[in-house]
Amino acid sequence: MSAFSIPLSGLEASSSSLNVIANNLANLNTDGYKNETLNFGDIFNQMQGTSGNGDPIQTGSGVQVAGTTANFADGTVNSTGVSSNLALQGNGFFVVQNGSGTDYTRSGDFTVNSSGQLTTQSGELVMGYPATNGVVSTSEALAPISVNQATTIPGVATTSFQMNTNLDSSAGVGGTFSSPITVYDSLGTAQTLTVNYTNTSPNNWSYTVTLPASATGGTGSPTTVSSGTLAFNSSGQLTSPSGSVTGIKVSGLADGAADLNLTWNLNGAGGNPTITQQNSASATATANQNGYGVGTLTNYSVLPDGTVQGQFSNQQTLALGQVAVASFANAQGLTQTGSNDYQGSFASGAAVVGTAGTGGNGSIKGGAVEESNVDLSTEFSTMIVAQQNYEANAKALTTLNQISQATIQMMT
């Protein structure tokens, strides 16, 4: 009897539904996995004419699998504290590359390979926009994101320095105070300048800025690179010079670096002098300058827009690159390839590659992974329905079998 095919199609459809549910449950703890639902469609057999009132008489032939729908809703974000882990929240996919081409994934449990590149657990390279001297260029072609610990940045020569210093107003004529500060030359070498103060009369001091003789390949007494006088009013506020001391030049450095041309800023951010004369022990509270030495990468973090910020041993922070994010016109049209990866297809449309937080793309949370969005209770409920559907179709098949047996017995 041809009617056997109808409950058999129901059994097959129910079995397929149970397989999808089982796959969802199996991936309950798979980072970035998206829950799937099986969709069914009826099988139309034929139209056998019309009824007395003109309505069509249509006969179906069972059920078939019409497709699957992936639920791309965000999964729970789990903070791992691992810098290479990334969680994408909102629309989009990470772009990864293997030997055969480009894939897309939501699984951000990335790691670092022996070359210092971000990779998936299966070894695919995480792609993004490169950075040059800390500046990301989104107009360049995608490249692997590198967080190699051997990455270094060159030093930057100091051009200005500032010291928050108090000179003791009770110091007698001839009283002295010295305050050193470390600056950097064009090769990133640390050089030590010393500002020496000498009281010349009430409210007046002279100063010299010196450099060790060894810094210029010499011996003996320090080399004076700048000198001048400081004048204070009766309240201990600096009146002269005002603003800054310019033209402090350090020449002939022994390491071959370019000459240093320095400015000594005497005013703070609010315009108030940073050198005072009060009845308190001479001391320098803070000293700062704008140069730094050569730095090596010590750590990194990922910002919400996907920028990978490297922290270096010289206390500098520079961008190492920016993780790319791809979106599709129809994400349901993506083809699964295993290992949490998808590939574009004619149905999905071409990938639109950009950055997180732009063009409708979601944001990235560094040091975290997006967990599976499978809901355990929902899957169990769906499983019960699929099981009952299977049992109902099995009962229909048994009934048809009993009918066919009874028909055969009538003919014998």
C-alpha positions in Angstrom: 0.0 0.0 0.0 1.3 3.4 -1.0 -0.1 4.8 2.3 2.9 3.3 4.1 5.1 6.0 2.8 3.2 8.7 4.7 3.9 7.5 8.2 7.4 6.5 7.1 8.1 10.1 6.1 6.8 11.1 9.5 9.1 8.7 11.2 12.1 10.0 9.1 11.2 13.6 9.8 10.8 12.9 13.6 14.1 11.1 13.5 15.8 14.1 11.8 14.3 16.4 14.4 15.6 14.2 17.2 19.1 14.3 15.5 19.0 18.1 15.4 18.0 18.3 19.1 20.7 15.8 20.0 23.3 17.9 18.2 22.1 21.0 20.0 22.4 19.2 23.3 25.8 17.8 22.4 27.1 21.3 21.7 25.6 22.8 24.9 29.1 23.7 26.0 30.6 24.6 22.6 31.7 28.2 22.6 29.9 30.3 19.9 27.6 27.4 18.9 24.2 28.6 17.6 21.0 26.6 18.4 19.3 25.1 15.3 15.7 24.2 14.6 14.4 21.8 11.9 11.7 23.1 9.7 9.2 20.8 7.9 7.1 21.0 4.8 4.3 18.8 3.5 4.7 16.6 0.4 1.9 17.3 -2.1 1.0 14.3 -4.1 -1.9 15.1 -6.5 -5.2 16.9 -6.9 -8.0 14.5 -7.5 -10.6 16.9 -8.9 -13.1 19.1 -7.2 -15.9 18.6 -4.7 -19.5 19.4 -5.4 -19.1 23.0 -4.3 -16.0 23.5 -6.5 -13.3 23.2 -3.8 -10.2 21.3 -4.9 -9.7 17.7 -3.6 -6.0 17.6 -2.7 -4.1 14.6 -1.4 -0.8 14.9 0.6 1.9 12.3 0.7 3.5 13.0 4.1 6.2 15.3 5.4 9.7 16.3 4.4 12.5 18.4 5.9 12.2 21.9 4.4 15.3 23.4 6.0 17.0 24.4 9.2 17.0 27.7 11.0 19.9 28.8 13.1 19.3 31.1 16.1 22.0 33.7 15.9 21.0 35.4 19.2 23.9 36.2 21.5 25.1 33.5 23.9 26.1 34.3 27.5 29.5 36.0 27.8 31.9 34.2 30.0 34.9 36.2 31.2 38.0 34.1 31.1 40.8 36.6 31.7 42.7 35.2 28.7 43.8 38.1 26.5 43.4 36.1 23.3 39.8 35.2 24.0 37.2 37.4 22.3 33.4 37.5 22.6 31.4 39.1 19.8 28.1 40.5 21.0 25.6 41.5 18.3 25.7 41.0 14.6 28.7 39.7 12.8 31.3 37.0 12.6 35.1 36.8 13.1 37.1 36.4 9.9 39.5 33.4 10.0 41.7 32.0 7.3 43.0 28.5 6.7 45.0 26.9 3.9 42.0 26.6 1.6 40.4 30.0 2.1 38.4 32.2 4.4 35.9 31.1 7.0 33.7 32.9 9.5 33.0 32.0 13.1 31.4 33.1 16.3 33.7 31.0 18.5 36.2 33.4 20.0 38.2 31.0 22.2 41.3 32.0 20.3 44.9 31.2 21.3 48.3 32.2 20.1 50.6 30.1 17.9 54.3 29.8 18.0 54.6 32.9 15.6 52.6 35.0 18.0 49.5 35.1 15.8 46.0 34.8 17.1 44.4 31.5 15.9 41.3 29.4 16.4 41.6 26.2 18.3 42.0 24.4 15.0 44.8 26.6 13.9 43.0 29.1 11.6 44.5 32.6 11.6 42.3 35.4 13.0 42.3 38.2 10.4 42.2 42.0 10.9 43.5 45.3 9.8 47.3 46.0 10.3 48.7 48.9 12.3 51.9 50.9 11.5 53.5 52.8 14.4 50.3 52.4 16.4 48.0 53.6 13.7 45.4 51.2 12.2 44.7 51.4 8.5 41.3 50.0 7.6 42.0 50.6 3.9 44.7 47.9 3.7 44.1 44.2 3.0 43.3 42.0 6.0 46.3 40.3 7.6 46.8 37.9 10.6 46.6 39.6 14.0 50.0 39.4 15.6 50.7 39.7 19.4 54.2 38.4 19.3 56.0 39.0 22.6 59.2 39.8 20.6 57.5 42.9 19.2 59.5 46.1 20.0 58.9 49.8 19.5 61.8 52.3 19.1 62.5 55.0 21.6 61.4 58.6 21.3 63.8 61.4 22.2 62.7 63.7 25.0 61.8 67.3 23.9 60.4 68.7 27.2 60.5 68.0 30.9 58.9 69.4 34.0 59.7 69.2 37.7 57.5 70.0 40.7 60.2 71.3 43.1 60.2 73.4 46.2 63.3 75.3 47.2 63.8 76.0 50.9 63.3 79.7 51.6 65.3 79.4 54.8 68.4 78.2 53.0 71.2 80.7 53.4 73.2 82.3 50.6 75.2 79.5 49.0 72.7 76.8 50.0 72.3 74.2 47.3 69.9 71.5 46.1 70.1 69.1 43.2 67.3 67.2 41.4 68.0 64.5 38.7 65.7 63.5 35.9 66.0 60.8 33.3 65.5 61.8 29.7 65.9 59.7 26.5 67.9 60.4 23.3 67.0 59.5 19.7 68.3 55.9 20.2 66.2 55.3 23.3 69.2 55.5 25.6 68.5 56.9 29.1 70.5 60.0 29.9 70.5 61.6 33.4 70.2 65.4 33.6 70.6 67.1 36.9 69.2 70.5 37.8 71.4 72.2 40.4 70.0 75.1 42.4 72.1 77.6 44.5 70.7 80.3 46.7 72.3 83.7 45.7 70.2 86.0 47.8 66.8 86.1 49.4 64.2 85.1 46.8 66.8 84.5 44.2 68.5 81.3 43.0 70.8 80.4 40.2 70.5 77.1 38.4 72.6 74.9 36.1 71.5 71.9 34.1 74.3 69.3 33.9 75.0 66.0 32.2 77.6 63.5 33.3 80.9 63.9 31.4 80.7 60.1 30.5 77.5 60.7 28.5 79.6 62.7 25.9 82.6 60.4 26.1 84.6 62.6 28.5 85.8 62.3 32.1 85.8 64.5 35.1 83.2 67.1 36.1 79.7 67.1 34.7 79.0 69.1 31.5 76.8 72.2 32.0 74.2 72.4 29.2 72.1 75.3 30.5 72.2 77.9 33.3 70.2 80.8 34.5 68.5 82.5 37.5 65.2 82.1 39.2 63.4 84.9 41.1 60.5 84.5 43.5 58.1 87.0 45.1 57.4 87.4 48.8 54.8 84.6 48.6 57.3 82.2 47.2 55.8 82.2 43.7 58.2 82.1 40.7 58.2 85.4 38.8 61.1 84.9 36.5 61.6 83.3 34.1 57.9 82.7 33.2 56.5 79.9 31.1 59.5 77.8 30.1 63.3 77.7 29.6 64.1 76.9 26.0 67.3 76.1 24.1 68.7 73.4 26.4 70.9 71.6 24.0 72.8 68.3 24.6 75.4 67.7 21.9 78.0 65.0 21.1 76.4 62.1 22.9 78.7 59.1 23.2 76.2 56.6 21.8 75.9 58.5 18.5 72.4 59.8 19.1 71.2 63.0 17.6 71.5 66.2 19.7 68.8 66.7 22.3 66.9 70.0 22.1 65.0 70.4 25.4 62.4 72.7 26.9 62.0 73.0 30.6 58.3 73.7 31.3 58.0 75.9 34.4 54.2 76.1 34.4 51.7 73.3 35.2 48.5 72.5 33.3 46.6 75.2 35.2 49.3 77.8 34.4 50.7 77.9 37.9 54.5 77.7 38.3 55.9 74.3 39.2 58.9 75.7 41.0 58.1 77.3 44.4 60.1 78.7 47.3 58.5 78.0 50.7 59.8 77.5 54.2 60.0 73.7 53.8 62.8 71.3 52.9 64.0 71.5 49.3 62.5 68.5 47.5 61.2 67.4 44.1 57.7 65.9 44.4 57.4 64.7 40.8 59.3 64.9 37.6 58.1 63.9 34.1 59.3 64.1 30.5 57.8 63.1 27.1 60.4 60.7 25.8 60.8 57.0 26.3 63.2 54.2 25.6 62.9 51.1 23.5 60.0 48.9 24.6 59.1 45.3 24.2 55.5 43.9 24.3 54.5 42.7 27.7 50.8 42.4 27.4 47.8 43.3 25.2 44.0 43.8 25.5 41.2 44.1 23.0 38.9 47.2 23.0 35.2 47.0 22.1 35.9 48.1 18.5 38.4 45.2 18.1 41.5 47.3 18.4 44.3 45.2 19.9 46.2 47.5 22.3 49.7 46.4 23.2 51.3 47.4 26.5 55.1 47.8 26.3 57.9 47.7 28.9 58.5 51.4 28.4 55.0 52.2 29.7 53.7 53.0 26.2 50.4 51.7 24.7 50.1 51.3 20.9 47.7 49.6 18.6 48.9 46.3 17.1 45.9 45.9 14.8 42.2 45.7 14.7 40.1 42.5 14.5 37.9 42.4 11.5 34.1 41.6 11.7 32.1 40.3 8.7 28.3 40.5 8.2 26.0 38.9 5.7 22.7 40.0 4.1 21.2 36.5 5.0 23.1 34.7 7.8 20.7 31.8 7.5 22.2 31.1 4.1 25.7 30.4 5.5 27.1 26.9 5.0 28.5 25.1 8.1 31.9 23.5 7.6 32.5 22.1 11.1 34.7 23.4 13.9 32.3 26.2 14.6 33.0 27.7 11.1 30.7 29.0 8.4 31.3 29.8 4.7 29.5 32.2 2.5 27.2 31.0 -0.2 25.0 32.4 -2.9 22.1 32.4 -0.5 24.0 34.3 2.2 25.4 36.9 -0.1 29.0 38.2 -0.1 30.6 39.0 3.2 30.7 42.7 4.2 33.9 43.1 6.1 34.4 46.0 8.5 35.1 46.6 12.2 33.1 46.1 15.4 30.7 48.8 16.3 30.3 50.1 12.7 27.9 49.2 9.9 25.5 47.4 12.2 28.2 45.1 13.6 28.3 44.1 17.2 31.0 44.9 19.8 33.8 42.8 21.1 34.6 42.0 24.7 38.2 41.0 25.3 39.3 38.3 27.7 35.9 36.5 27.3 34.1 34.0 25.1 30.6 33.7 23.9 29.0 30.5 25.2 26.5 28.3 23.3 23.0 29.8 23.2 21.3 26.4 23.5 18.6 26.4 26.2 18.5 23.1 28.0 14.8 23.3 29.0 13.7 24.3 25.5 15.5 21.4 24.0 14.0 18.9 26.4 10.5 20.2 25.6 11.1 20.0 21.9 12.5 16.5 22.4 9.3 15.4 24.1 7.2 16.7 21.2 9.5 15.0 18.6 9.3 11.7 20.6 5.5 11.9 20.7 5.4 12.7 16.9 7.6 9.6 16.3 5.4 7.4 18.4 2.2 8.7 16.6 3.7 7.9 13.2 4.9 4.5 14.4 1.3 3.9 15.6 -0.1 4.9 12.2 2.4 2.5 10.5 1.4 -0.3 12.8 -2.3 0.3 12.1 -1.7 0.3 8.3 0.1 -2.9 8.7 -2.7 -4.5 10.7 -5.2 -3.4 7.9 -3.0 -4.8 5.2 -2.7 -8.1 7.1 -6.5 -8.2 7.5 -6.9 -7.6 3.8 -4.6 -10.4 2.9 -6.4 -12.8 5.2 -9.7 -11.9 3.5 -8.2 -12.9 0.2 -6.9 -16.3 1.4 
